[in-house]
């Protein structure tokens, strides 16, 4: 499956399950889908974009490739990077270029 910005637009604010290790899966919410406008998109090339997921709590997992599951998209392997934490929880970003 080709991962494009438009593929994720229908899942904005939906829940995803992230499998951080064999015994830890956490529910996350897709809170942001953002174009990366710093690159020129050539004809036939996919638009660069990023996704930001938020997880309640204060446990921060290291950047790595994790299995992420959604009821509409199924299971995907995404490279997630922790980008911040506050009283709402921890945010992770996946970037597609």
C-alpha positions in Angstrom: 0.0 0.0 0.0 1.3 3.4 -1.0 1.2 5.7 2.0 0.0 9.2 0.9 -1.3 12.2 2.7 -4.8 11.6 1.2 -4.8 8.1 2.6 -4.5 9.4 6.1 -6.9 12.3 5.8 -9.9 10.1 6.5 -8.3 8.9 9.7 -7.7 12.3 11.3 -8.7 12.3 15.0 -9.1 8.5 14.9 -7.6 6.0 17.2 -4.5 4.0 16.3 -2.9 1.2 18.3 0.9 1.4 18.5 2.8 -1.8 19.5 5.9 -0.5 21.3 7.1 -3.9 22.2 5.8 -7.5 22.5 3.9 -6.7 25.7 3.1 -3.0 25.3 0.4 -1.6 23.0 -1.0 1.8 23.5 -3.9 3.7 22.0 -2.9 6.9 20.2 -4.9 9.6 18.4 -3.9 11.0 15.0 -4.0 14.7 15.9 -2.2 16.3 12.9 -1.6 15.6 9.2 0.7 18.3 7.7 2.1 19.0 4.3 5.9 19.5 4.2 6.0 22.5 1.8 9.8 22.9 1.9 10.2 20.5 -1.0 9.0 20.9 -4.6 6.8 18.1 -5.7 7.6 16.9 -9.2 4.9 15.4 -11.5 4.3 11.8 -10.5 6.0 12.3 -7.1 4.0 12.0 -3.8 3.6 15.1 -1.7 5.8 15.0 1.4 3.8 15.1 4.7 4.0 14.2 8.4 1.6 12.7 10.9 1.5 13.5 14.6 0.1 11.0 17.0 -0.7 11.7 20.7 -0.6 9.2 23.5 -2.0 9.9 27.0 0.5 9.6 29.9 4.1 10.4 30.3 6.1 7.4 29.2 8.3 8.3 26.2 9.4 5.5 23.9 12.5 5.9 21.8 12.4 6.6 18.1 12.0 3.3 16.2 9.9 1.5 13.7 6.7 0.3 15.3 3.6 -1.6 14.1 0.7 0.8 14.0 -2.9 -0.4 13.5 -6.1 1.4 12.5 -9.5 -0.1 11.8 -9.6 1.5 8.3 -5.9 1.2 7.3 -5.0 -2.1 9.0 -1.5 -2.7 10.2 1.4 -0.4 9.1 5.1 -0.3 10.1 5.9 3.4 10.8 9.1 5.1 12.0 8.0 7.2 14.9 10.0 9.9 16.7 9.0 11.4 20.0 8.6 15.2 19.5 7.2 16.5 22.7 5.3 16.0 25.9 3.0 18.1 28.0 -0.1 17.6 30.2 -2.0 16.2 27.2 0.5 13.4 26.7 3.4 12.4 24.5 3.4 13.2 20.7 5.2 11.1 18.1 5.8 12.1 14.5 6.1 10.0 11.3 7.6 11.8 8.2 7.0 10.8 4.6 9.2 12.3 1.9 
